[in-house]
Amino acid sequence: MNIASLGLVVNVKKRDIRDVLADVLDAVPRGVEVLAFEEAADLAAPGRMRCVSSLAGCGAVLALGGDGTLLVAARLVAGDGIPILGIKIRSLGFLTEDDPKRAVADLFAGRYRIQERMRLETVVEREEGTAERWSALNDAVVHGIGVSRVIHLRTTIDGTILGEYLADGVIVSTPTGSTAYSLAAGGPIVNPTTLEAFVITPLCPHSLSVRPIVVSAAERFSIEIVEASQETLLTIDGQLSCPLRTGERILCRRDERPTRLIVTEGYRFYDVVRRKLKWGGVLRQDH
């Protein structure tokens, strides 16, 4: 992949962002044009970056900050197919690289792979007959806000009713998002490099029989708001949200446009699970 221009999505609120950005730019070959949004313009030496309003046409995009910054970058280029390399700054960074200089050097030396990460498309069917489309790399969450947060939900898979339940909400996650909010709520880990599936994880269900379920990405399912709480929202990747009302339905299916994620050589999903989530650690101490 020949990268003539590199787009930057930068979390300007990170404490060490200037130093990390300087290291990153030092690793970018001088012949490569660096494009960034205006908010990051004063973080680098004059003339090193060009301010733009869109990253369309970039050979690659660098998300500098953490997993949240990568999710922002993925949304910005969702329709363009531009590959994204994430670099973390002082965070867990499950989707991002730990070493900025090495990651950028590997990128321009060709020591990387591109993984196509499946996205989730949600369509909110409004009572008045209109529809709103949303796309997520991690998850879509139906949840209530306020004191009375319990929602009455009905889940249907390929036309068959799976069940109804009362809960604080429900998480629908992709394999990429299975290590995020869904995991914290008791959902399983799904390998995004080998499986195409969705995880449906109820939030605090008022029933012992309602548990997380994994469904194929080839299946289409829906979540109906039988009765909403005082305020009910659909939240996309923890960053965008829209209100939901009683009687409305959320259709969930695989988005035909994947996110193209750049991973450097040596990437292994289960290695990341072991190192960053401390999975499989032995608690016993030998004396």
Secondary structure, 3 states (H helix, E strand, C coil): CCCCEEEEEECCCCCCHHHHHHHHHHHCCCCCEEEECHHHHHHCCCCCCEECCCCCCCCEEEEEECHHHHHHHHHHCCCCCCCEEEEECCCCCCCCECCHHHHHHHHHHCCEEEEEEEEEEEEEECCCCCEEEEEECCEEEEEEECCCCCEEEEEEECCEEEEEEEECEEEEECCHHHHCHHHHCCCCCCCCCCCCEEEEEEECCCCCCCCCEEEECCCCEEEEEEECCCEEEEEECCCEEEEECCCCEEEEEEEEEEEEEEEECCCCHHHHHHHHHCCCCCCCCCC
